[in-house]
Amino acid sequence: MSSLVIDLAGKTLISQGTAYGLLIGLGVVFCGVILAAVKIQRVYLSEDSGTSEMFMVANRTVGTGLTASAVFSSWMWINETVLAAAMCYKFGLAVPMWWGSGLCFQIALMATLGVLAKIRVPYAHTSLEIIRQRYGRIGHVVFIVLNLACNIFGCSSMILTGSQLIYGVSGMHFAAATILIPLGVVLYTAVGGLKATFITDYLHTTVALILIIFFTLSVLTNETIGGLGGLYDKVRATAAENYIDGNYQGSLLTMKSKQAIIWGLILKFGNLALVVMDTAFWQKSFATEVKATVPGYDLAAVAIFGIPWGLGTVIGLTARAIHNTPIWPAYPAEFTTAEVNAGLVMPYVIKALIGDQGIVAFFVLLFMALTSTVSSSMIAVSSILSFDLYKTYINPKATDKRLVHISHLSVVFHAVFITAFSLILNYGGADMTWIGYFRPVLTCPGILPLIFTLCWSGQTRLALILSPILGFATGVAIWLATAYHLYGEINLTTTEAGLPALYGAIGSFFSPGLYSLLISQYKPYKFDWREFLRIELADTKKHNAGESSSSSTSFEEKNASQSANTKTPNTTINPLPSHAITSTDEPTTTTSSTFSPTQTSPSTISLEDIRHPFSDETLKELHHWYRIAWAIWVFIVLITFVAWPMPLYRDYVFTKPFFKSWTSVAILWQFVAFFAVVVFPLYDGRRQIVAGVTGVWRSLREYIRGVGQGGVD
């Protein structure tokens, strides 16, 4: 067993039996609830997860409220609660604020990319499908590897964090915790698909936010703390024993913190990768209605800000105030760095001030955050394995039923693999802090080439293939070289330091963009965005006609056939079956003539004759939302990066009135988040809820009537 796990063997806060009961019981309960919800959807709302379109992109009918809740839940990893408190304990109140700003702008950016994808590749299922359509097999395979690495590393890091926390507070063997965490998620994810994860995400969000607000207020109002004023006084009184190197006057109550801003920058790079390079966030944008993408994502972006800010500030500073007092669970033993890095700050504070019932509630919060992340990752990876690998390269003639079956198997396979990988990380001695520093180096290289795929027509296939590979090599080289230069050796400790990780993340993020720009100057070309529609049509034609193809065809290969173009004036091209077009997305019709797969090859249709499947009104609306999305993104970046935090990065320690106002706004933001992603989705989905409840009530009433009549007879 690694030294890390030995170091975590501290104070047991809850019995192993209770821990096992909670993990297994919560898994069973949630599985039952979700399977019942899936059944209700199928019977009363005509939403059948037995089709690939429903399984992978929820029939593209998810509204604003459920989108906001699902994105919020998928982004509210355990890091935003547990590690935010731990890092506030280490570096002060600057960390939670930087953490909040490091969560929201990525989601706002994803809103812009999601709308642009709807405009240019209207019926894509995954971001990888867009790569394949534009660049062909090699580029597709490169980004399959990058996306899988992002999903696997992100998901396993959460399971690793959860297992170490469970071990630290209960003594349950971390291997058992690692196995049990994803176990209950497998069944409802495999059966329900993406829509099931939307429903699960809503339930997770509701329970988690209630608990977060409960923890924040319970800790502050505890008589030991004495409210915001009491917390401020206790932190100031213990300033000498809580001196922080790199902070102005060593204070916890200042925004001028060198380590905090380094951590905040690393977090921003890493979180950007976890959004853009995670297929799950693209799938959720593809699953939304036309009108729901931007408001849903931006609502989640604003709501998520208050979670690490409010909870992290209160829990982290409270821990500093009481960690050397008799009420601290591990007192008089030293609170070790390993325990802090593993996230034990929050459970220790809860145990000290709320008691055993608080630890049970913390376990529930832990379960909510972990299973939400795992279920989202399972759908993302299953879509890659089934759609991007199996259907594209193994069995292009796979039926819809077969594709869903492979998706189910992929969910199970991913659960087994991710469990094994998490165990490897655990036995290797990795903790959540090291993973947080390494992840940006690993996951950032594909960000700019992927964004260029949708935003820049000049990126070549060679640039897409080579730039992320060269970027990753550059980032790793900078990371390791800096660690060696600053500390004289390369190991887990030196590579966990802030500056090497930050420089490595910067190299991994920016260098692929530079490589892409330079490589694209070799044999440059300009991509015509209408090719996406032609290729979508070709894919649909092959599916409808049952034709097989051993490989995907790149734009360059398709472009070679343009010399044989046959113009068919006034022809409408609808690249998808009619069931995929909603009532608001009717295809543009110029004449009564429509394209038939048996008439003309899609590769011989002139680009001038290809029409977008969305109506002119829908396209106009999408472009309107696209402009709004960019404006919101710029506003969020300017406010959370510059206008708000930067003026406070000066020689200033918070005064008591300023601290009370600062923290009050942070706590109020939690309530804003609750209304945005818990209350509003109920209102937004009121018709579906009424339809489902009414259908269940009618069926139940008919069943009771039938039983009664049977008894009489």
Secondary structure, 3 states (H helix, E strand, C coil): CCHHHHHCCCCCCCCHHHHHHHHHHHHHHHHHHHHHHHHHHHHHCCCCCCCHHHHHHHHHCECHHHHHHHHHHHHCCHHHCHHHHHHHHHHCCHHHHHHHHHHHHHHHHHHHHHHHHHHHCCCCCCHHHHHHHHHCHHHHHHHHHHHHHHHHHHHHHHHHHHHHHHHHHHCCCHHHHHHHHHHHHHHHHHHHHHHHHHHHHHHHHHHHHHHHHHHHHHHHHCCCCCHHHHHHHHHHHCCCCCCCCCEHHHCCCCCCEHHHHHHHHHHHHHHHHHHHCCHHHHHHHHHECCCCHHHHHHHHHHHHCHHHHHHHHHHHHHHHHHCCCCCCCCCCCCCCHHHHHCCCHHHHHHHHHCCHHHHHHHHHHHHHHHHHHHHHHHHHHHHHHHHHHHHHHHCCCCCHHHHHHHHHHHHHHHHHHHHHHHHHHHHCCCCHHHHHHHHHHHHHHHHHHHHHHHHCCCCCHHHHHHHHHHHHHHHHHHHHHHHHHHHCCCCHHHHCCHHHHHHHHHHHHHHHHHHHHHHCCCCCCCCCCHHHHHHHHHHHHHHHHCCCCCCCCCHHHHHHHHHHCECCCCCECCCCCHHHCCCCCCCCCCCCCECCCCCCCHHHECHHHCCCCCCHHHHHHHHHHHHHHHHHHHHHHHHHHHHCCHHHCCCCCCCHHHHHHHHHHHHHHHHHHHHHHHHHHHHHCHHHHHHHHHHHHHHHHHHHHHHHHHHHC
